[in-house]
Amino acid sequence: MMDRNELAHDDVVSVIFTTTPDLTSTFPATAARGIGFGDVPLLCASEIDVPGSMPKCIRILVHLYTTRSRDDLRHVYLRNAQGLRDDLPE
């Protein structure tokens, strides 16, 4: 996400992670701290357990400082998660 949007570490204000209830091994924030986000406020939460929803899914919401327009930012959907939002540009 950082590379695709040409973001610098100092652009990031905070990050919220949500996971589906079937992911219980570790907190996504632990992984983020491991790659250098230890000085960024990080929050983990659980998604609502909706029957039939996509399993093993992690969502990430990054709050950042930027002068770029929303249209210039690119969302990242990996593997099957691409089917969650077919309305967004590639």
N, CA and C of each residue as an Amber inpcrd file, in Angstrom:
protein
   270
   0.8280000  -1.1860000   0.0000000   0.0000000   0.0000000   0.0000000
   0.8720000   1.2480000   0.0000000   1.9130000   1.2070000   0.8060000
   2.8140000   2.3570000   0.8770000   3.4880000   2.5900000  -0.4700000
   4.0260000   1.5360000  -1.0610000   4.7150000   1.6690000  -2.3500000
   3.7620000   2.0850000  -3.4570000   2.6080000   1.4370000  -3.5200000
   1.6570000   1.7210000  -4.6010000   1.2140000   3.1810000  -4.5860000
   1.1730000   3.7910000  -3.4080000   0.7270000   5.1760000  -3.2840000
   1.8700000   6.1540000  -3.0430000   3.1030000   5.6520000  -3.1560000
   4.2970000   6.4860000  -2.9830000   4.2410000   7.2740000  -1.6800000
   3.9320000   6.5720000  -0.5940000   3.8290000   7.2000000   0.7210000
   5.1260000   7.0420000   1.4920000   5.4450000   8.0420000   2.2670000
   6.5760000   7.9800000   3.1900000   6.0450000   7.6580000   4.5860000
   6.8870000   7.1000000   5.4040000   6.5020000   6.7370000   6.7700000
   5.8770000   7.9260000   7.5080000   6.4520000   9.1000000   7.3450000
   5.9560000  10.2840000   8.0610000   4.6010000  10.7790000   7.5440000
   4.1240000  10.2600000   6.4180000   2.7970000  10.6110000   5.9170000
   1.6900000   9.9370000   6.7330000   2.0140000   8.8260000   7.3830000
   1.0140000   8.0190000   8.0850000   0.7270000   8.5990000   9.4630000
  -0.5560000   8.8670000   9.7240000  -1.0020000   9.3960000  11.0150000
  -1.3810000   8.2530000  11.9490000  -2.1890000   7.3110000  11.4630000
  -2.6150000   6.1620000  12.2530000  -3.1670000   5.0960000  11.3110000
  -3.3180000   3.8810000  11.8520000  -3.8010000   2.7660000  11.0480000
  -4.7940000   1.9510000  11.8760000  -5.9100000   1.5740000  11.2520000
  -6.8850000   0.6860000  11.8740000  -6.9120000  -0.6080000  11.0640000
  -6.7840000  -1.7240000  11.7570000  -6.8680000  -3.0530000  11.1520000
  -8.1370000  -3.7220000  11.6480000  -8.8620000  -4.3900000  10.7540000
  -9.9350000  -5.2670000  11.1810000  -9.6690000  -6.6440000  10.5810000
 -10.0710000  -7.6760000  11.3070000  -9.9150000  -9.0370000  10.8260000
 -11.2370000  -9.7780000  10.9870000 -11.4400000 -10.7670000  10.1350000
 -12.6000000 -11.6260000  10.3080000 -12.3670000 -12.4770000  11.5620000
 -13.4410000 -12.9280000  12.2090000 -13.3090000 -13.6550000  13.4700000
 -12.5040000 -14.9500000  13.3900000 -12.2700000 -15.4860000  12.1880000
 -11.5060000 -16.7280000  12.0600000  -9.9950000 -16.5200000  12.1160000
  -9.5390000 -15.2860000  12.1700000  -8.1050000 -14.9890000  12.2970000
  -7.7880000 -14.6670000  13.7520000  -7.0700000 -15.5710000  14.4080000
  -6.8310000 -15.4110000  15.8470000  -5.3830000 -15.6430000  16.2600000
  -4.4720000 -15.8290000  15.3160000  -3.0920000 -16.1820000  15.6620000
  -2.2910000 -15.0230000  16.2310000  -2.4970000 -13.8340000  15.6830000
  -1.7450000 -12.6660000  16.1520000  -2.4830000 -11.4020000  15.7320000
  -2.0770000 -10.2910000  16.2860000  -2.6550000  -8.9970000  15.9170000
  -1.9410000  -8.4510000  14.6790000  -2.6700000  -7.9350000  13.7010000
  -2.0080000  -7.3110000  12.5500000  -1.0800000  -6.1650000  12.9680000
  -1.4200000  -5.4700000  14.0260000  -0.5590000  -4.3710000  14.4920000
   0.8160000  -4.8790000  14.9100000   0.8940000  -6.1010000  15.4010000
   2.1870000  -6.6830000  15.7630000   3.0770000  -6.7870000  14.5320000
   2.5130000  -7.2370000  13.4190000   3.2750000  -7.3160000  12.1650000
   3.6800000  -5.9250000  11.6970000   2.7770000  -4.9550000  11.8110000
   3.0840000  -3.5830000  11.3830000   4.2260000  -3.0010000  12.2160000
   4.2130000  -3.2640000  13.5070000   5.3210000  -2.7910000  14.3430000
   6.6360000  -3.4290000  13.9060000   6.5580000  -4.6880000  13.4910000
   7.7480000  -5.4070000  13.0570000   8.3810000  -4.8570000  11.7920000
   7.6060000  -4.1190000  10.9870000   8.1790000  -3.5280000   9.7680000
   8.3840000  -2.0180000   9.9100000   8.3950000  -1.5350000  11.1550000
   8.7810000  -0.1480000  11.3840000   7.6860000   0.8230000  11.7510000
   6.4860000   0.3460000  12.0360000   5.3950000   1.2490000  12.3890000
   5.1800000   1.3520000  13.8940000   6.2210000   1.1190000  14.6650000
   6.1170000   1.1740000  16.1150000   5.7860000   2.5440000  16.6630000
   6.0670000   3.5860000  15.9120000   5.7920000   4.9510000  16.3840000
   4.4730000   5.5090000  15.8500000   3.6890000   4.6570000  15.1720000
   2.4030000   5.0570000  14.6030000   1.2820000   4.4440000  15.4420000
   0.2560000   5.2120000  15.8300000  -0.8750000   4.6170000  16.5510000
  -1.5610000   3.5500000  15.6890000  -1.7060000   2.3610000  16.2450000
  -2.2850000   1.2230000  15.5360000  -3.4310000   0.6600000  16.3680000
  -4.5170000   0.2830000  15.7090000  -5.6830000  -0.2640000  16.4030000
  -6.1720000  -1.4880000  15.6520000  -6.4810000  -2.5580000  16.3910000
  -7.0500000  -3.7660000  15.8030000  -8.4750000  -3.9450000  16.3080000
  -9.3330000  -4.4520000  15.4230000 -10.7250000  -4.7280000  15.7840000
 -11.1840000  -5.9320000  14.9770000 -12.3180000  -6.4930000  15.3830000
 -12.8730000  -7.6460000  14.6970000 -14.0460000  -7.2190000  13.8240000
 -14.1160000  -7.8010000  12.6270000 -15.2560000  -7.5750000  11.7370000
 -16.4940000  -8.2600000  12.3110000 -17.6510000  -7.8330000  11.9090000
 -18.9010000  -8.4800000  12.2720000 -18.9320000  -9.8560000  11.6050000
 -19.3470000 -10.8760000  12.3370000 -19.3790000 -12.2440000  11.8210000
 -20.6600000 -12.4640000  11.0140000 -20.6610000 -11.9820000   9.7910000
 -21.8300000 -12.0810000   8.9140000 -21.7940000 -13.4230000   8.1790000
 -22.8600000 -14.2060000   8.2420000 -22.8850000 -15.4800000   7.5290000
 -22.6170000 -15.2850000   6.0300000 -21.7210000 -16.1090000   5.4810000
 -21.3980000 -16.0450000   4.0620000 -20.3600000 -15.0090000   3.6830000
 -19.8500000 -14.2520000   4.6530000 -18.8510000 -13.2350000   4.3090000
 -17.4990000 -13.8870000   4.0220000 -16.6140000 -13.1320000   3.3980000
 -15.3040000 -13.6390000   3.0210000 -14.4950000 -14.0130000   4.2640000
 -13.9870000 -15.2440000   4.3230000 -13.1840000 -15.6540000   5.4680000
 -11.7390000 -15.1630000   5.3560000 -11.0410000 -15.1940000   6.4750000
  -9.6050000 -14.8880000   6.5370000  -9.2700000 -13.5910000   5.8120000
  -9.9520000 -12.5460000   6.1930000  -9.7870000 -11.2530000   5.5360000
  -9.2900000 -10.2110000   6.5390000  -8.2870000  -9.4650000   6.1530000
  -7.7680000  -8.3490000   6.9500000  -8.0270000  -7.0810000   6.1580000
  -8.6450000  -6.1160000   6.8010000  -8.8630000  -4.8090000   6.1710000
  -7.9740000  -3.7940000   6.8870000  -7.4810000  -2.8480000   6.1200000
  -6.5670000  -1.8450000   6.6690000  -7.0470000  -0.4680000   6.2400000
  -7.2300000   0.4080000   7.2150000  -7.6070000   1.7930000   6.9520000
  -6.4600000   2.6750000   7.4330000  -5.8190000   3.3600000   6.5060000
  -4.6710000   4.2060000   6.8190000  -5.1050000   5.6650000   6.7820000
  -4.8460000   6.3770000   7.8510000  -5.0710000   7.8280000   7.8840000
  -3.7300000   8.4820000   7.5950000  -3.7190000   9.4240000   6.6480000
  -2.4420000  10.0170000   6.2720000  -2.5700000  11.4780000   5.8940000
  -1.4280000  12.1270000   5.9030000  -1.3240000  13.4910000   5.4050000
  -0.9440000  13.4220000   3.9400000  -1.6720000  14.1620000   3.0940000
  -1.3180000  14.2200000   1.6830000  -1.9780000  15.4450000   1.0540000
  -1.3400000  15.9300000   0.0130000  -1.9430000  17.0130000  -0.7670000
  -2.5840000  16.4580000  -2.0320000  -2.4360000  15.1500000  -2.2590000
  -2.9990000  14.5170000  -3.4480000  -4.5050000  14.3580000  -3.2960000
  -5.1860000  14.3350000  -4.4210000  -6.6350000  14.1550000  -4.3970000
  -6.9680000  12.6890000  -4.1140000  -8.1760000  12.4360000  -3.6810000
  -8.6250000  11.0730000  -3.4100000  -8.5330000  10.2090000  -4.6750000
  -8.7680000  10.8140000  -5.8330000  -8.6820000  10.0780000  -7.0990000
  -7.2660000   9.6100000  -7.4200000  -6.2620000  10.2510000  -6.8330000
  -4.8660000   9.8780000  -7.0830000  -4.3860000   8.7470000  -6.1850000
  -5.1550000   8.4030000  -5.1620000  -4.7710000   7.3320000  -4.2460000
  -5.3180000   6.0040000  -4.7590000  -4.5550000   4.9410000  -4.6040000
  -4.9220000   3.6250000  -5.1260000  -5.1340000   2.6360000  -3.9900000
  -6.3200000   2.0330000  -3.9670000  -6.6390000   1.0000000  -2.9940000
  -5.9380000  -0.2900000  -3.4020000  -5.6470000  -1.1290000  -2.4240000
  -4.9710000  -2.3850000  -2.6880000  -5.8610000  -3.5280000  -2.2100000
  -6.2030000  -4.4240000  -3.1320000  -7.0050000  -5.6150000  -2.8260000
  -6.2250000  -6.8200000  -3.3240000  -5.8570000  -7.7060000  -2.4240000
  -5.0680000  -8.8730000  -2.7850000  -5.9490000 -10.1140000  -2.9280000
  -5.5640000 -10.9730000  -3.8240000  -6.2170000 -12.2630000  -4.0500000
  -7.7330000 -12.1320000  -4.1400000  -8.4790000 -12.9200000  -3.4030000
  -9.9420000 -12.9240000  -3.5120000 -10.5900000 -11.6240000  -3.0480000
  -9.8740000 -10.8230000  -2.2890000 -10.4380000  -9.5560000  -1.8140000
 -10.7280000  -8.5960000  -2.9600000 -10.1470000  -8.8200000  -4.1180000
 -10.4280000  -7.9670000  -5.2720000 -11.9070000  -7.9510000  -5.6070000
 -12.6060000  -9.0450000  -5.3060000 -14.0340000  -9.1320000  -5.5820000
 -14.8930000  -8.3100000  -4.6440000 -14.3030000  -7.7830000  -3.5760000
 -15.0770000  -6.9850000  -2.6300000 -15.4790000  -5.6310000  -3.1990000
 -14.6420000  -5.0660000  -4.0740000 -14.9020000  -3.7360000  -4.6120000
 -14.5880000  -3.6940000  -6.0910000 -15.5420000  -4.0520000  -6.9170000
 -15.3050000  -3.9930000  -8.3500000 -15.5680000  -2.6100000  -8.9390000
 -15.9500000  -1.6650000  -8.0700000 -16.2430000  -0.3150000  -8.5290000
 -15.0300000   0.6130000  -8.4860000 -13.9110000   0.1500000  -7.9520000
 -12.7260000   0.9930000  -7.8420000 -11.7850000   0.7720000  -9.0160000
 -11.0220000   1.8070000  -9.4090000 -10.0680000   1.6290000 -10.5110000
  -8.9430000   0.6880000 -10.0880000  -8.3150000   0.0970000 -11.0570000
  -7.2130000  -0.8700000 -10.8250000  -6.0600000  -0.2350000 -10.1160000
